[in-house]
Amino acid sequence: MSYAGGDLNLSTIPESWCDASDLSDAIVLQQCAKNIIYTFVNSNAMAGEIDHYNTATWVILLYVADALVAVGIAVWGFFAVRKALKSE
């Protein structure tokens, strides 16, 4: 499968298919490793490590909405506890 471009199947094959003395197997393994690393490095998994990366607008809005909800729950909880203590 690696000869056909199935790079991600390298870890799921139970037996060793590569021959250490075969140069073509070594070249295919090297190309598979290069493809996997290239894909990972150029994905958003590395976005925090790359200069000039701008966070998407929807992510910023989601953070703001989460913060507003958290503040709203905290304020509501404060007044609910205050009301419960006053009624005793």
Secondary structure as UniProt FT lines:
FT   HELIX           2..4
FT   HELIX           7..11
FT   TURN            20..21
FT   HELIX           23..41
FT   HELIX           44..49
FT   TURN            51..52
FT   HELIX           57..87
//
